[in-house]
Amino acid sequence: MLLCSIFFIGFILILIATFRNPELPDYYTYLSFKLASLSEEYYERFEPSMFFIRSFSDWITSSHYMFFFIYALLAVIIKLYALNRLTNLFFLSLLCYVAMDFPIHEMIQMRAAVSMGIALWAFIFIYKRQLGAYIATTLLAVSFHYSAMLIFPLYFLNPYSINKKLQIILLAVSFLIGIAGIGCTYWIQFISFDFVQKLFHAYQYQTLIEDEAFSVFSITVVVLTVVQLFLLLHADRLQMYNRYIYLLLKVQNLSIISFFLFNDMPIVGGRISEYYRIAFIVSVPLIIYICNNRIVARLIVVALCCMFYFRFFTLYYL
């Protein structure tokens, strides 16, 4: 019965992502790729997996919905599998996934959606110190979205202990840097990988066009910071219920810190922060192990999910 419920929910999510509203961002970008002839411009812009998926999709049918369906299928299945391995609070984590991750990635940034699912799966190999499996998984994630390069350094995090004071100090220092307006985006130009430079210049151009204002008091980041501090303070207790918690907390710290450090180019800071934010869908439900009243704790988790969902709905759908 439990397995049937998971399959049913997964199937519904896949259908929603496949037949999403054409007015959503990136829809016509992917549609144009699906319908256009493959030019050098496309080869420079998109990752290898996208060409393979397009070819496989065309082999089955010319409909672009099959192209979207394959991405949705991969993203949803991989994330549900990873959640099942990473937590015993599967359905609460599923709720967090639907509220915090699904509206942005499966519904808009479908390449990143698959990549982040693989990154979530890679947490298992970090914890088990299985370097070969971790490298293979990371390379697979990169083949779906170049931003997956961000998960390469995570292997060097110690998943078995945490210095809570240090993590809190890092949060505070990064916040002060954000308040002071001291940005670190400048240093990205010294990373010599071509695709990193292409992304960097594309984000530079997008920032100039959109003239996006930065605020360290973003509602999403403020709430996540409060949640992060709450989880950090109870990290040792939570470790009894989820062995991955120290790793999750360190990745979540990177999510918040990167938002503040790259304040001079909000698109870059936001993308990095979003990628590491995937850890929150596993950790937020663990709040129920901190509060004495489990019913109240579950209501808090549901309330947080509702807040995140309506926040992202307001940003991307209205």
C-alpha positions as CSV (number, residue, x, y, z in Angstrom):
1,M,0.0,0.0,0.0
2,L,2.8,2.4,0.9
3,L,4.7,1.6,-2.3
4,C,1.5,2.1,-4.4
5,S,1.0,5.5,-2.7
6,I,4.5,6.6,-3.6
7,F,4.1,5.5,-7.2
8,F,0.8,7.3,-7.5
9,I,2.1,10.5,-6.1
10,G,5.2,10.3,-8.3
11,F,3.1,9.7,-11.4
12,I,0.9,12.7,-10.6
13,L,4.0,14.9,-10.2
14,I,5.5,13.7,-13.4
15,L,2.3,14.5,-15.3
16,I,2.1,18.0,-13.8
17,A,5.7,18.7,-14.8
18,T,5.2,17.3,-18.3
19,F,2.0,19.3,-19.1
20,R,3.0,22.5,-17.2
21,N,1.8,25.9,-18.2
22,P,3.5,27.2,-21.4
23,E,3.7,30.6,-19.8
24,L,6.2,29.5,-17.2
25,P,9.8,30.7,-17.6
26,D,12.2,28.5,-19.8
27,Y,9.3,26.6,-21.4
28,Y,9.8,28.1,-24.9
29,T,13.6,27.9,-24.5
30,Y,13.3,24.1,-24.1
31,L,10.7,24.0,-26.8
32,S,12.9,25.8,-29.3
33,F,15.7,23.4,-28.6
34,K,13.4,20.5,-29.1
35,L,12.2,21.8,-32.5
36,A,15.3,23.5,-33.9
37,S,18.1,22.0,-35.9
38,L,21.2,21.4,-33.7
39,S,23.6,24.3,-34.2
40,E,26.9,25.2,-32.7
41,E,25.1,27.7,-30.5
42,Y,23.1,24.9,-28.8
43,Y,26.1,22.7,-28.4
44,E,27.9,25.5,-26.5
45,R,24.9,26.3,-24.3
46,F,23.5,22.9,-23.2
47,E,24.9,19.9,-21.5
48,P,25.5,16.5,-23.3
49,S,22.5,14.7,-21.7
50,M,20.1,17.1,-23.3
51,F,21.2,16.0,-26.8
52,F,20.9,12.4,-25.9
53,I,17.4,12.9,-24.3
54,R,16.3,14.9,-27.4
55,S,17.4,12.1,-29.7
56,F,15.7,9.4,-27.6
57,S,12.6,11.5,-27.4
58,D,12.5,12.0,-31.2
59,W,13.0,8.3,-31.7
60,I,9.8,7.7,-29.8
61,T,7.7,10.6,-31.0
62,S,8.0,14.1,-32.4
63,S,5.8,15.5,-29.7
64,H,7.7,17.9,-27.3
65,Y,5.7,16.5,-24.4
66,M,7.8,13.3,-24.6
67,F,10.9,15.4,-24.2
68,F,9.4,17.1,-21.1
69,F,8.1,13.7,-19.8
70,I,11.6,12.1,-19.8
71,Y,13.1,15.0,-17.8
72,A,10.2,14.9,-15.3
73,L,10.4,11.1,-15.0
74,L,14.1,11.2,-14.3
75,A,13.9,14.1,-11.8
76,V,10.9,12.8,-9.8
77,I,12.1,9.1,-9.6
78,I,15.6,10.0,-8.6
79,K,14.5,12.4,-5.9
80,L,11.9,10.0,-4.5
81,Y,14.5,7.3,-4.4
82,A,17.0,9.5,-2.7
83,L,14.5,10.7,-0.1
84,N,13.6,7.1,0.6
85,R,17.2,6.4,1.3
86,L,18.0,9.5,3.3
87,T,15.1,9.8,5.7
88,N,12.5,7.8,7.6
89,L,10.1,10.8,7.4
90,F,9.5,10.2,3.7
91,F,6.1,11.8,3.3
92,L,7.0,14.9,5.3
93,S,10.1,15.2,3.1
94,L,7.9,14.6,0.1
95,L,5.8,17.5,1.2
96,C,8.9,19.7,1.5
97,Y,10.0,18.6,-1.9
98,V,6.7,19.6,-3.5
99,A,6.7,22.9,-1.7
100,M,10.4,24.0,-1.9
101,D,11.9,22.3,-4.9
102,F,9.3,21.1,-7.4
103,P,7.8,24.5,-8.3
104,I,11.2,25.9,-9.3
105,H,13.0,23.0,-10.9
106,E,10.7,20.3,-12.2
107,M,8.3,23.0,-13.4
108,I,10.9,25.5,-14.8
109,Q,14.6,24.5,-14.6
110,M,14.2,20.8,-15.7
111,R,17.9,20.2,-16.4
112,A,18.8,21.4,-12.9
113,A,15.9,19.3,-11.5
114,V,17.5,16.0,-12.6
115,S,21.0,17.2,-11.7
116,M,19.9,18.2,-8.1
117,G,18.2,14.8,-7.7
118,I,21.5,13.1,-8.5
119,A,23.3,15.4,-6.1
120,L,20.8,14.4,-3.4
121,W,21.5,10.8,-4.1
122,A,25.3,11.6,-3.9
123,F,24.9,12.5,-0.2
124,I,24.7,8.7,0.5
125,F,28.2,8.2,-1.1
126,I,29.6,11.1,0.8
127,Y,28.5,9.6,4.1
128,K,29.8,6.1,3.2
129,R,33.1,7.6,1.9
130,Q,32.6,5.8,-1.4
131,L,34.8,8.1,-3.6
132,G,34.4,6.2,-6.9
133,A,30.6,6.1,-6.7
134,Y,30.6,9.8,-5.6
135,I,32.7,10.9,-8.6
136,A,30.6,8.8,-11.0
137,T,27.4,10.3,-9.6
138,T,28.8,13.8,-9.7
139,L,29.9,13.5,-13.3
140,L,26.5,12.2,-14.2
141,A,24.9,15.2,-12.4
142,V,27.2,17.6,-14.4
143,S,26.1,16.0,-17.6
144,F,22.6,17.2,-16.8
145,H,23.6,20.7,-15.6
146,Y,27.0,22.3,-15.3
147,S,26.1,23.8,-11.9
148,A,26.5,20.3,-10.4
149,M,30.2,21.1,-10.2
150,L,29.2,22.7,-6.9
151,I,28.8,19.2,-5.4
152,F,32.5,18.2,-6.0
153,P,33.8,19.9,-2.9
154,L,31.1,18.4,-0.7
155,Y,33.1,15.1,-0.4
156,F,35.6,16.9,1.8
157,L,33.0,17.7,4.4
158,N,33.1,15.5,7.5
159,P,29.7,13.8,7.7
160,Y,30.4,12.3,11.2
161,S,30.7,15.5,13.4
162,I,30.0,19.2,13.4
163,N,31.3,22.3,15.1
164,K,28.1,24.1,15.8
165,K,29.8,27.3,17.0
166,L,31.9,27.5,13.8
167,Q,28.9,27.0,11.6
168,I,27.0,29.8,13.4
169,I,30.0,32.1,13.2
170,L,30.3,31.5,9.4
171,L,26.6,32.3,9.1
172,A,27.0,35.5,11.1
173,V,30.2,36.6,9.2
174,S,28.6,36.0,5.8
175,F,25.5,37.9,6.8
176,L,27.7,40.9,7.8
177,I,29.5,40.7,4.5
178,G,26.1,40.8,2.8
179,I,25.0,43.8,4.8
180,A,28.2,45.5,4.0
181,G,27.7,44.8,0.3
182,I,31.1,43.1,-0.1
183,G,30.6,40.7,-3.0
184,C,32.8,37.7,-4.0
185,T,31.5,37.2,-7.5
186,Y,34.7,38.9,-8.8
187,W,36.7,35.8,-8.1
188,I,34.7,33.5,-10.4
189,Q,36.4,35.1,-13.4
190,F,39.6,33.3,-12.4
191,I,38.0,29.8,-12.7
192,S,39.5,28.7,-16.0
193,F,36.8,26.2,-17.1
194,D,35.1,27.5,-20.3
195,F,31.6,26.6,-19.3
196,V,32.0,28.3,-16.0
197,Q,33.1,31.5,-17.8
198,K,30.2,31.2,-20.2
199,L,27.7,30.9,-17.4
200,F,29.4,33.8,-15.5
201,H,29.2,36.2,-18.5
202,A,25.6,35.1,-19.2
203,Y,24.6,35.9,-15.6
204,Q,26.5,39.2,-15.8
205,Y,24.5,40.1,-18.8
206,Q,21.2,39.0,-17.3
207,T,21.9,41.0,-14.1
208,L,22.5,44.1,-16.2
209,I,19.2,43.6,-18.1
210,E,17.1,42.8,-15.1
211,D,18.8,45.2,-12.8
212,E,17.8,42.9,-10.0
213,A,17.9,44.4,-6.5
214,F,19.6,42.4,-3.8
215,S,18.3,42.2,-0.2
216,V,19.8,40.1,2.5
217,F,16.4,40.2,4.1
218,S,14.8,37.9,1.5
219,I,11.9,36.2,3.2
220,T,13.0,32.7,2.0
221,V,16.6,33.1,3.2
222,V,15.5,34.7,6.5
223,V,13.2,31.8,7.3
224,L,15.7,29.2,6.2
225,T,18.3,30.9,8.4
226,V,16.1,30.6,11.4
227,V,15.3,27.0,10.6
228,Q,19.0,26.3,10.1
229,L,20.0,27.8,13.5
230,F,17.2,25.9,15.2
231,L,18.4,22.6,13.6
232,L,22.1,23.4,14.4
233,L,21.4,23.9,18.1
234,H,19.8,20.5,18.2
235,A,22.2,18.7,15.8
236,D,23.4,16.2,18.3
237,R,19.9,15.1,19.3
238,L,18.8,14.9,15.6
239,Q,21.8,12.7,14.8
240,M,20.1,9.9,16.8
241,Y,17.2,10.0,14.3
242,N,19.1,10.7,11.0
243,R,22.7,9.8,10.5
244,Y,23.1,12.3,7.6
245,I,22.2,15.4,9.7
246,Y,25.7,16.8,10.1
247,L,26.3,16.6,6.4
248,L,22.9,18.1,5.6
249,L,23.5,21.0,8.0
250,K,26.9,21.8,6.5
251,V,25.4,21.8,3.0
252,Q,22.6,24.0,4.2
253,N,25.0,26.4,5.7
254,L,26.7,26.7,2.3
255,S,23.3,27.5,0.8
256,I,22.7,30.4,3.1
257,I,26.3,31.6,3.1
258,S,26.6,31.6,-0.7
259,F,23.5,33.8,-0.9
260,F,25.2,36.5,1.2
261,L,28.7,36.2,-0.2
262,F,27.6,36.6,-3.8
263,N,25.4,39.6,-3.1
264,D,27.0,41.7,-5.9
265,M,25.4,39.4,-8.5
266,P,22.1,38.1,-7.1
267,I,21.5,35.6,-9.9
268,V,24.8,33.8,-9.2
269,G,24.2,33.9,-5.4
270,G,20.6,32.7,-5.9
271,R,21.6,29.8,-8.2
272,I,24.3,28.5,-5.9
273,S,22.1,28.9,-2.9
274,E,19.2,27.0,-4.6
275,Y,21.5,24.1,-5.5
276,Y,22.6,23.5,-1.9
277,R,19.1,24.2,-0.6
278,I,18.1,20.7,-1.7
279,A,19.3,19.4,1.6
280,F,16.5,21.3,3.4
281,I,13.8,18.9,2.1
282,V,15.4,16.2,4.2
283,S,16.2,18.2,7.3
284,V,13.1,20.4,7.8
285,P,10.8,17.4,8.8
286,L,13.3,16.5,11.5
287,I,11.9,19.4,13.5
288,I,9.3,16.9,14.8
289,Y,12.1,15.2,16.8
290,I,13.0,18.5,18.6
291,C,9.5,19.5,19.7
292,N,7.9,17.6,22.5
293,N,4.5,17.8,21.0
294,R,4.6,15.8,17.8
295,I,1.3,17.2,16.5
296,V,2.4,20.8,16.9
297,A,5.8,19.9,15.3
298,R,4.0,18.4,12.3
299,L,1.9,21.5,12.0
300,I,5.0,23.7,12.0
301,V,6.5,21.6,9.2
302,V,3.3,21.9,7.2
303,A,3.1,25.6,7.9
304,L,6.7,26.1,6.7
305,C,6.0,24.1,3.5
306,C,2.9,26.2,2.8
307,M,4.9,29.4,3.3
308,F,7.6,28.3,0.9
309,Y,5.1,27.1,-1.7
310,F,3.2,30.4,-1.8
311,R,6.5,32.3,-1.7
312,F,7.8,30.5,-4.8
313,F,4.3,30.6,-6.4
314,T,4.3,34.4,-6.0
315,L,7.8,34.7,-7.5
316,Y,7.4,32.4,-10.5
317,Y,3.8,32.0,-11.3
318,L,2.2,35.4,-10.9
